[in-house]
Amino acid sequence: MQGNIGMITMRTLSLCLGLMFLVQFAFAQDGEQYKMTINNGASFTNDPEGRVDLQIAYPKNVKEMMLSTSPSFKNGTWQVARNTFKWVFEGAKGFKVLFVKFRLTDGSETRPVEAKIQWDVTPPTDCGIVIDGGKTVTNSLRGTVTLEVSATEAEKMQISNTREFKATDPWEPYKRDSKTWVLPNSDGKKTVYARFKDLAGNISEPVSAEIALDRTAPEQTKVQVDNGAEFTNKHRVTLNMHAVGASKMFISTLSEWVPYQETYEIDLPEVDGRAYVEVQFMDDAGNRSTKISDDIWVDTKPPEDCRVVVDNGNRYAKNPVANINVSAIGATEMMLSNDASFAGATWRKYEIVIPNWVFTPEGDGQKMVYVKFRDKAGNATQNHMGVIMVDNSPPSNISMKVEGNNSTNRMDGTVDLIMKAEDAHYMMLCNDESFQGARWEVYSEIKKNWSLGRNDED
Protein backbone atom coordinates (compact mmCIF):
# COMPACT_ATOMS: atom_id res chain seq x y z
CA MET A 1 0.00 0.00 0.00
CA GLN A 2 2.75 2.34 0.83
CA GLY A 3 4.35 1.47 -2.50
CA ASN A 4 1.22 2.39 -4.37
CA ILE A 5 1.00 5.64 -2.55
CA GLY A 6 4.56 6.40 -3.55
CA MET A 7 3.87 5.58 -7.20
CA ILE A 8 0.80 7.80 -7.27
CA THR A 9 2.73 10.67 -5.75
CA MET A 10 5.50 10.46 -8.30
CA ARG A 11 3.06 10.46 -11.23
CA THR A 12 1.11 13.34 -9.88
CA LEU A 13 4.32 15.32 -9.50
CA SER A 14 5.38 14.53 -13.07
CA LEU A 15 2.00 15.61 -14.46
CA CYS A 16 2.04 18.85 -12.57
CA LEU A 17 5.52 19.66 -13.81
CA GLY A 18 4.41 18.96 -17.37
CA LEU A 19 1.44 21.30 -17.12
CA MET A 20 3.57 24.02 -15.62
CA PHE A 21 6.02 23.72 -18.52
CA LEU A 22 3.26 24.01 -21.07
CA VAL A 23 1.78 27.11 -19.44
CA GLN A 24 5.14 28.86 -19.18
CA PHE A 25 5.93 28.14 -22.84
CA ALA A 26 2.60 29.49 -23.96
CA PHE A 27 3.16 32.85 -22.16
CA ALA A 28 6.68 33.07 -23.55
CA GLN A 29 5.33 32.34 -27.01
CA ASP A 30 2.71 35.04 -26.68
CA GLY A 31 5.37 37.51 -25.57
CA GLU A 32 7.38 36.83 -28.67
CA GLN A 33 4.48 36.93 -31.08
CA TYR A 34 2.77 40.15 -29.93
CA LYS A 35 4.96 43.25 -29.49
CA MET A 36 4.73 47.05 -29.88
CA THR A 37 7.52 49.67 -29.65
CA ILE A 38 7.39 53.47 -29.94
CA ASN A 39 10.02 55.16 -32.07
CA ASN A 40 11.96 51.91 -32.20
CA GLY A 41 12.13 51.64 -28.45
CA ALA A 42 13.19 55.19 -27.64
CA SER A 43 12.68 56.37 -24.08
CA PHE A 44 11.82 59.96 -25.06
CA THR A 45 10.17 61.94 -27.78
CA ASN A 46 10.35 65.70 -28.20
CA ASP A 47 7.99 66.07 -31.14
CA PRO A 48 6.07 69.28 -30.41
CA GLU A 49 2.83 67.79 -31.77
CA GLY A 50 3.21 64.48 -29.93
CA ARG A 51 3.68 62.48 -33.12
CA VAL A 52 5.36 59.09 -32.84
CA ASP A 53 5.97 56.03 -35.03
CA LEU A 54 4.74 52.63 -33.82
CA GLN A 55 6.38 49.32 -34.68
CA ILE A 56 3.93 46.43 -34.19
CA ALA A 57 4.66 42.66 -34.41
CA TYR A 58 1.93 39.96 -34.45
CA PRO A 59 1.33 36.45 -35.90
CA LYS A 60 -0.32 35.75 -39.26
CA ASN A 61 -3.68 34.82 -37.82
CA VAL A 62 -4.28 38.40 -36.60
CA LYS A 63 -7.00 40.23 -38.48
CA GLU A 64 -7.47 43.54 -36.62
CA MET A 65 -5.97 45.65 -33.88
CA MET A 66 -7.19 48.33 -31.47
CA LEU A 67 -5.02 51.16 -30.05
CA SER A 68 -5.76 53.27 -27.00
CA THR A 69 -4.11 55.23 -24.24
CA SER A 70 -6.54 53.60 -21.80
CA PRO A 71 -6.13 50.01 -20.63
CA SER A 72 -9.93 49.67 -20.95
CA PHE A 73 -9.70 50.73 -24.59
CA LYS A 74 -12.47 53.25 -24.02
CA ASN A 75 -13.55 54.82 -27.32
CA GLY A 76 -11.18 52.50 -29.15
CA THR A 77 -12.02 51.19 -32.61
CA TRP A 78 -10.94 48.12 -34.49
CA GLN A 79 -8.87 48.66 -37.59
CA VAL A 80 -6.90 46.58 -39.98
CA ALA A 81 -3.73 45.33 -38.35
CA ARG A 82 -0.54 46.97 -39.59
CA ASN A 83 3.12 46.59 -38.67
CA THR A 84 3.74 50.37 -38.68
CA PHE A 85 1.45 53.10 -37.52
CA LYS A 86 1.63 56.83 -36.83
CA TRP A 87 0.17 57.93 -33.53
CA VAL A 88 -0.35 61.38 -32.02
CA PHE A 89 -0.39 61.78 -28.27
CA GLU A 90 -2.74 64.36 -26.87
CA GLY A 91 -3.16 66.15 -23.56
CA ALA A 92 -0.47 67.00 -21.06
CA LYS A 93 3.07 66.15 -21.86
CA GLY A 94 4.97 63.73 -19.71
CA PHE A 95 4.99 59.95 -19.27
CA LYS A 96 2.81 58.27 -21.90
CA VAL A 97 1.53 54.65 -22.18
CA LEU A 98 -0.09 53.21 -25.32
CA PHE A 99 -2.02 49.88 -25.39
CA VAL A 100 -2.76 47.55 -28.32
CA LYS A 101 -4.79 44.37 -28.54
CA PHE A 102 -5.50 42.07 -31.46
CA ARG A 103 -8.47 40.17 -32.84
CA LEU A 104 -7.74 36.88 -34.55
CA THR A 105 -9.40 35.40 -37.60
CA ASP A 106 -11.44 33.13 -35.35
CA GLY A 107 -12.87 36.21 -33.58
CA SER A 108 -10.96 35.79 -30.34
CA GLU A 109 -9.08 38.70 -28.74
CA THR A 110 -5.60 38.79 -27.25
CA ARG A 111 -4.63 40.37 -24.01
CA PRO A 112 -3.28 43.95 -24.29
CA VAL A 113 0.34 44.77 -25.09
CA GLU A 114 1.68 48.15 -23.92
CA ALA A 115 4.55 50.50 -24.84
CA LYS A 116 5.82 53.52 -22.91
CA ILE A 117 7.60 56.75 -23.78
CA GLN A 118 8.35 60.13 -22.16
CA TRP A 119 6.93 63.09 -24.09
CA ASP A 120 9.26 66.03 -23.30
CA VAL A 121 9.44 69.21 -25.38
CA THR A 122 11.00 71.48 -22.72
CA PRO A 123 14.73 72.17 -23.23
CA PRO A 124 17.11 72.50 -20.27
CA THR A 125 16.50 75.65 -18.23
CA ASP A 126 18.54 77.97 -15.98
CA CYS A 127 21.41 77.80 -18.45
CA GLY A 128 24.53 79.83 -17.86
CA ILE A 129 28.22 80.17 -18.61
CA VAL A 130 30.93 82.08 -16.72
CA ILE A 131 34.50 82.73 -17.91
CA ASP A 132 37.33 82.89 -15.38
CA GLY A 133 34.97 83.47 -12.49
CA GLY A 134 33.39 86.52 -14.14
CA LYS A 135 36.54 88.42 -15.04
CA THR A 136 36.28 90.85 -17.93
CA VAL A 137 39.80 90.44 -19.25
CA THR A 138 42.61 87.89 -19.37
CA ASN A 139 46.23 88.02 -20.47
CA SER A 140 46.70 84.27 -20.84
CA LEU A 141 49.56 83.77 -23.31
CA ARG A 142 47.84 80.82 -24.97
CA GLY A 143 44.34 82.24 -24.63
CA THR A 144 43.40 79.59 -22.07
CA VAL A 145 40.46 80.30 -19.76
CA THR A 146 38.32 78.37 -17.32
CA LEU A 147 34.61 77.90 -18.03
CA GLU A 148 31.88 77.17 -15.52
CA VAL A 149 28.55 76.04 -17.01
CA SER A 150 25.19 75.34 -15.42
CA ALA A 151 21.82 74.05 -16.60
CA THR A 152 18.81 72.21 -15.19
CA GLU A 153 17.82 68.84 -16.78
CA ALA A 154 20.84 68.86 -19.08
CA GLU A 155 22.35 65.62 -20.34
CA LYS A 156 24.87 67.03 -22.78
CA MET A 157 26.48 70.35 -23.58
CA GLN A 158 28.11 71.95 -26.60
CA ILE A 159 30.61 74.81 -26.35
CA SER A 160 31.85 76.96 -29.19
CA ASN A 161 33.67 80.18 -30.02
CA THR A 162 30.94 80.94 -32.59
CA ARG A 163 27.19 81.26 -32.24
CA GLU A 164 26.72 78.91 -35.20
CA PHE A 165 28.27 75.94 -33.32
CA LYS A 166 30.48 74.32 -35.93
CA ALA A 167 30.25 70.64 -36.70
CA THR A 168 33.65 70.27 -35.12
CA ASP A 169 32.25 71.44 -31.75
CA PRO A 170 31.24 68.10 -30.18
CA TRP A 171 28.38 67.36 -27.83
CA GLU A 172 29.89 66.14 -24.58
CA PRO A 173 28.47 64.92 -21.28
CA TYR A 174 27.18 67.76 -19.16
CA LYS A 175 29.34 68.53 -16.13
CA ARG A 176 29.23 71.40 -13.70
CA ASP A 177 32.94 71.01 -13.09
CA SER A 178 35.29 73.70 -14.38
CA LYS A 179 36.41 73.21 -17.94
CA THR A 180 39.53 74.54 -19.65
CA TRP A 181 38.84 76.35 -22.92
CA VAL A 182 41.06 77.97 -25.53
CA LEU A 183 39.99 81.28 -27.07
CA PRO A 184 40.83 82.34 -30.64
CA ASN A 185 44.44 83.42 -30.66
CA SER A 186 44.20 87.11 -31.60
CA ASP A 187 43.81 89.78 -28.93
CA GLY A 188 40.43 91.43 -28.60
CA LYS A 189 36.92 90.87 -27.29
CA LYS A 190 35.98 87.19 -27.18
CA THR A 191 32.61 85.49 -26.77
CA VAL A 192 32.14 81.87 -25.74
CA TYR A 193 28.78 80.19 -26.41
CA ALA A 194 27.17 77.17 -24.78
CA ARG A 195 23.95 75.25 -25.30
CA PHE A 196 22.52 72.22 -23.57
CA LYS A 197 20.53 69.14 -24.57
CA ASP A 198 18.35 66.88 -22.43
CA LEU A 199 17.60 63.15 -22.76
CA ALA A 200 14.71 63.91 -25.11
CA GLY A 201 17.02 65.80 -27.45
CA ASN A 202 15.61 69.23 -26.65
CA ILE A 203 18.29 71.88 -27.19
CA SER A 204 18.36 75.12 -25.23
CA GLU A 205 18.93 78.54 -26.72
CA PRO A 206 22.61 79.51 -26.68
CA VAL A 207 23.99 81.39 -23.69
CA SER A 208 27.21 83.31 -23.83
CA ALA A 209 29.84 85.13 -21.83
CA GLU A 210 32.41 87.69 -22.89
CA ILE A 211 36.00 88.32 -21.97
CA ALA A 212 38.73 90.42 -23.50
CA LEU A 213 41.97 88.71 -24.46
CA ASP A 214 44.70 91.25 -23.90
CA ARG A 215 48.34 90.27 -23.96
CA THR A 216 49.67 93.69 -24.92
CA ALA A 217 51.22 95.84 -22.21
CA PRO A 218 50.37 99.56 -22.01
CA GLU A 219 52.01 101.44 -24.87
CA GLN A 220 53.33 104.92 -25.68
CA THR A 221 54.44 105.32 -22.07
CA LYS A 222 55.86 108.63 -20.90
CA VAL A 223 56.70 110.31 -17.60
CA GLN A 224 57.96 113.81 -16.82
CA VAL A 225 58.65 115.46 -13.52
CA ASP A 226 57.08 118.91 -13.38
CA ASN A 227 56.47 118.88 -17.14
CA GLY A 228 60.12 118.11 -17.86
CA ALA A 229 61.65 120.87 -15.75
CA GLU A 230 65.38 120.58 -15.09
CA PHE A 231 65.24 122.11 -11.59
CA THR A 232 62.78 122.46 -8.74
CA ASN A 233 62.99 124.21 -5.39
CA LYS A 234 60.41 121.95 -3.75
CA HIS A 235 60.46 118.37 -2.58
CA ARG A 236 56.82 117.90 -3.65
CA VAL A 237 56.58 117.60 -7.42
CA THR A 238 53.97 116.66 -10.02
CA LEU A 239 54.41 113.72 -12.37
CA ASN A 240 52.97 114.11 -15.86
CA MET A 241 52.30 110.71 -17.41
CA HIS A 242 50.83 109.03 -20.46
CA ALA A 243 50.22 105.35 -21.20
CA VAL A 244 47.73 103.92 -23.70
CA GLY A 245 45.71 101.10 -22.13
CA ALA A 246 46.92 101.59 -18.55
CA SER A 247 44.60 101.22 -15.56
CA LYS A 248 47.19 101.19 -12.77
CA MET A 249 50.69 102.52 -12.16
CA PHE A 250 53.52 101.90 -9.74
CA ILE A 251 55.74 104.83 -8.75
CA SER A 252 59.12 104.22 -7.13
CA THR A 253 58.36 106.62 -4.28
CA LEU A 254 55.20 104.66 -3.36
CA SER A 255 54.71 101.20 -1.88
CA GLU A 256 51.70 100.00 -3.89
CA TRP A 257 49.93 100.18 -7.23
CA VAL A 258 47.58 103.14 -7.61
CA PRO A 259 44.91 103.94 -10.23
CA TYR A 260 46.34 105.39 -13.42
CA GLN A 261 46.25 109.17 -13.60
CA GLU A 262 47.88 111.55 -16.03
CA THR A 263 49.01 113.85 -13.21
CA TYR A 264 50.08 112.70 -9.77
CA GLU A 265 51.84 114.53 -6.93
CA ILE A 266 54.64 112.80 -5.04
CA ASP A 267 57.15 113.73 -2.34
CA LEU A 268 60.83 113.38 -3.19
CA PRO A 269 63.45 112.60 -0.53
CA GLU A 270 64.15 115.56 1.77
CA VAL A 271 67.62 116.18 0.37
CA ASP A 272 68.92 118.47 -2.33
CA GLY A 273 70.47 116.95 -5.42
CA ARG A 274 69.39 114.98 -8.46
CA ALA A 275 66.25 112.93 -7.80
CA TYR A 276 65.13 110.00 -9.98
CA VAL A 277 61.53 108.76 -10.34
CA GLU A 278 60.69 105.39 -11.92
CA VAL A 279 57.21 104.45 -13.16
CA GLN A 280 55.63 101.25 -14.47
CA PHE A 281 52.13 100.86 -15.93
CA MET A 282 49.68 97.94 -15.86
CA ASP A 283 46.40 97.28 -17.65
CA ASP A 284 43.25 95.47 -16.47
CA ALA A 285 44.61 92.19 -17.77
CA GLY A 286 47.74 92.46 -15.64
CA ASN A 287 50.13 93.21 -18.51
CA ARG A 288 53.00 95.40 -17.29
CA SER A 289 54.97 97.89 -19.33
CA THR A 290 58.71 98.29 -19.13
CA LYS A 291 59.83 100.71 -16.45
CA ILE A 292 60.53 104.28 -17.49
CA SER A 293 62.04 107.14 -15.50
CA ASP A 294 62.76 110.84 -15.35
CA ASP A 295 64.91 112.98 -13.08
CA ILE A 296 65.01 116.51 -11.74
CA TRP A 297 67.52 118.53 -9.79
CA VAL A 298 66.21 119.50 -6.36
CA ASP A 299 67.64 122.80 -5.11
CA THR A 300 65.98 124.49 -2.16
CA LYS A 301 68.77 126.97 -1.35
CA PRO A 302 69.00 130.47 -2.94
CA PRO A 303 72.22 131.88 -4.42
CA GLU A 304 74.90 132.60 -1.83
CA ASP A 305 77.67 135.17 -1.14
CA CYS A 306 75.76 137.99 -2.82
CA ARG A 307 77.47 141.39 -3.28
CA VAL A 308 76.52 144.71 -4.87
CA VAL A 309 79.22 147.37 -5.61
CA VAL A 310 78.42 150.83 -7.07
CA ASP A 311 80.99 152.71 -9.11
CA ASN A 312 83.83 150.39 -8.08
CA GLY A 313 83.19 151.17 -4.43
CA ASN A 314 83.36 154.96 -4.56
CA ARG A 315 81.22 156.65 -2.00
CA TYR A 316 80.55 159.78 -4.03
CA ALA A 317 79.85 160.60 -7.61
CA LYS A 318 79.00 163.73 -9.48
CA ASN A 319 77.01 161.87 -12.07
CA PRO A 320 73.80 159.86 -11.24
CA VAL A 321 74.90 157.27 -13.81
CA ALA A 322 77.31 154.57 -12.62
CA ASN A 323 78.35 150.96 -13.25
CA ILE A 324 76.99 148.29 -10.92
CA ASN A 325 79.13 145.24 -10.16
CA VAL A 326 77.43 142.17 -8.65
CA SER A 327 78.31 138.64 -7.67
CA ALA A 328 76.20 135.73 -6.39
CA ILE A 329 77.17 132.04 -6.36
CA GLY A 330 74.57 129.93 -8.19
CA ALA A 331 72.61 132.82 -9.67
CA THR A 332 71.24 132.66 -13.20
CA GLU A 333 68.91 135.67 -13.02
CA MET A 334 68.74 138.98 -11.21
CA MET A 335 66.35 141.87 -10.72
CA LEU A 336 67.44 145.48 -10.19
CA SER A 337 65.44 148.48 -9.12
CA ASN A 338 65.85 151.93 -7.54
CA ASP A 339 62.73 151.06 -5.54
CA ALA A 340 62.84 148.59 -2.65
CA SER A 341 59.43 147.22 -3.77
CA PHE A 342 60.86 146.39 -7.22
CA ALA A 343 57.74 147.91 -8.76
CA GLY A 344 57.78 147.35 -12.53
CA ALA A 345 61.07 145.45 -12.44
CA THR A 346 61.53 142.14 -14.26
CA TRP A 347 63.97 139.28 -14.02
CA ARG A 348 66.94 139.52 -16.34
CA LYS A 349 69.95 137.37 -17.13
CA TYR A 350 72.60 137.35 -14.45
CA GLU A 351 75.60 139.51 -15.36
CA ILE A 352 78.50 140.64 -13.18
CA VAL A 353 78.51 144.17 -14.62
CA ILE A 354 75.52 146.40 -15.30
CA PRO A 355 76.93 149.42 -17.11
CA ASN A 356 75.55 152.94 -16.88
CA TRP A 357 72.86 152.34 -14.33
CA VAL A 358 70.77 155.48 -13.91
CA PHE A 359 69.87 156.33 -10.34
CA THR A 360 66.57 157.96 -9.46
CA PRO A 361 65.13 160.24 -8.35
CA GLU A 362 67.02 163.11 -9.94
CA GLY A 363 69.11 165.47 -7.88
CA ASP A 364 71.89 165.21 -5.39
CA GLY A 365 71.74 162.94 -2.41
CA GLN A 366 72.19 159.36 -1.37
CA LYS A 367 71.13 156.94 -4.10
CA MET A 368 70.37 153.26 -3.64
CA VAL A 369 70.05 150.34 -6.02
CA TYR A 370 68.31 147.16 -4.88
CA VAL A 371 69.26 143.78 -6.29
CA LYS A 372 67.99 140.25 -5.72
CA PHE A 373 69.18 137.05 -7.34
CA ARG A 374 67.49 133.84 -8.50
CA ASP A 375 68.85 130.41 -9.50
CA LYS A 376 67.58 127.86 -12.04
CA ALA A 377 65.36 126.24 -9.45
CA GLY A 378 63.59 129.54 -8.81
CA ASN A 379 65.09 130.17 -5.39
CA ALA A 380 65.32 133.95 -4.86
CA THR A 381 67.51 135.79 -2.38
CA GLN A 382 66.52 138.59 -0.10
CA ASN A 383 67.09 142.15 -1.27
CA HIS A 384 70.67 143.37 -1.45
CA MET A 385 71.56 147.06 -1.70
CA GLY A 386 74.27 149.28 -3.15
CA VAL A 387 74.67 152.95 -2.10
CA ILE A 388 76.38 156.02 -3.52
CA MET A 389 76.19 159.74 -2.77
CA VAL A 390 75.50 161.84 -5.85
CA ASP A 391 76.78 165.38 -5.41
CA ASN A 392 76.91 167.63 -8.40
CA SER A 393 77.01 170.99 -6.45
CA PRO A 394 80.23 172.60 -5.02
CA PRO A 395 80.41 173.62 -1.35
CA SER A 396 78.59 176.89 -0.66
CA ASN A 397 78.65 179.77 1.81
CA ILE A 398 82.44 179.71 1.83
CA SER A 399 84.37 182.05 4.15
CA MET A 400 87.91 182.22 5.49
CA LYS A 401 89.65 184.58 7.86
CA VAL A 402 92.83 184.87 9.89
CA GLU A 403 92.25 184.48 13.52
CA GLY A 404 93.00 187.75 15.29
CA ASN A 405 91.51 190.35 12.95
CA ASN A 406 93.42 189.17 9.90
CA SER A 407 96.82 190.06 11.35
CA THR A 408 99.65 188.31 13.04
CA ASN A 409 102.77 189.34 14.95
CA ARG A 410 104.30 185.90 14.91
CA MET A 411 107.96 186.02 14.08
CA ASP A 412 107.72 182.83 11.96
CA GLY A 413 105.01 184.33 9.74
CA THR A 414 102.30 181.73 10.55
CA VAL A 415 98.64 182.29 11.22
CA ASP A 416 95.63 180.33 12.27
CA LEU A 417 92.91 180.19 9.61
CA ILE A 418 89.21 179.95 10.35
CA MET A 419 87.06 178.59 7.46
CA LYS A 420 83.42 177.91 6.71
CA ALA A 421 82.11 175.88 3.73
CA GLU A 422 78.79 174.05 3.63
CA ASP A 423 78.94 170.46 2.29
CA ALA A 424 82.72 170.56 2.09
CA HIS A 425 84.62 167.33 2.64
CA TYR A 426 87.98 168.35 1.28
CA MET A 427 89.83 171.62 0.95
CA MET A 428 92.90 172.93 -0.80
CA LEU A 429 95.01 175.85 0.59
CA CYS A 430 97.60 177.86 -1.25
CA ASN A 431 99.25 181.29 -0.98
CA ASP A 432 98.97 181.50 -4.82
CA GLU A 433 95.63 181.82 -6.52
CA SER A 434 96.81 179.36 -9.18
CA PHE A 435 97.01 176.71 -6.43
CA GLN A 436 100.17 175.46 -8.08
CA GLY A 437 101.57 172.52 -6.14
CA ALA A 438 98.67 172.46 -3.66
CA ARG A 439 96.97 169.23 -2.55
CA TRP A 440 93.51 168.30 -1.36
CA GLU A 441 93.16 167.53 2.31
CA VAL A 442 90.32 166.75 4.64
CA TYR A 443 88.14 169.72 5.30
CA SER A 444 88.61 171.36 8.71
CA GLU A 445 87.17 174.57 10.03
CA ILE A 446 90.50 175.54 11.64
CA LYS A 447 93.88 175.37 10.05
CA LYS A 448 96.59 176.22 12.57
CA ASN A 449 100.05 177.51 11.88
CA TRP A 450 99.54 178.19 8.23
CA SER A 451 102.72 179.69 6.85
CA LEU A 452 102.35 182.89 4.92
CA GLY A 453 105.76 182.44 3.32
CA ARG A 454 108.85 184.71 3.55
CA ASN A 455 107.22 187.96 2.63
CA ASP A 456 108.41 190.58 5.29
CA GLU A 457 105.89 193.18 4.39
CA ASP A 458 103.34 194.08 7.04
Secondary structure as UniProt FT lines:
FT   HELIX           2..33
FT   STRAND          35..38
FT   HELIX           39..41
FT   STRAND          44..45
FT   TURN            48..49
FT   STRAND          51..57
FT   TURN            60..61
FT   STRAND          62..68
FT   TURN            71..72
FT   TURN            74..75
FT   STRAND          79..80
FT   STRAND          84..88
FT   STRAND          94..104
FT   TURN            105..106
FT   STRAND          113..119
FT   STRAND          125..131
FT   HELIX           132..134
FT   STRAND          137..138
FT   TURN            141..142
FT   STRAND          144..152
FT   STRAND          156..160
FT   TURN            163..164
FT   TURN            167..168
FT   STRAND          171..173
FT   STRAND          179..182
FT   STRAND          188..197
FT   TURN            199..200
FT   STRAND          207..213
FT   STRAND          219..225
FT   HELIX           226..228
FT   STRAND          231..232
FT   STRAND          236..244
FT   STRAND          248..251
FT   TURN            252..253
FT   STRAND          258..259
FT   STRAND          263..267
FT   STRAND          273..282
FT   TURN            284..285
FT   STRAND          292..298
FT   STRAND          304..310
FT   HELIX           311..313
FT   STRAND          316..317
FT   STRAND          321..329
FT   STRAND          333..337
FT   TURN            340..341
FT   TURN            343..344
FT   STRAND          348..349
FT   STRAND          353..358
FT   STRAND          365..374
FT   TURN            376..377
FT   STRAND          384..390
FT   STRAND          396..402
FT   TURN            403..406
FT   TURN            411..412
FT   STRAND          414..422
FT   STRAND          426..427
FT   TURN            433..434
FT   TURN            436..437
FT   STRAND          441..442
FT   STRAND          446..451
//
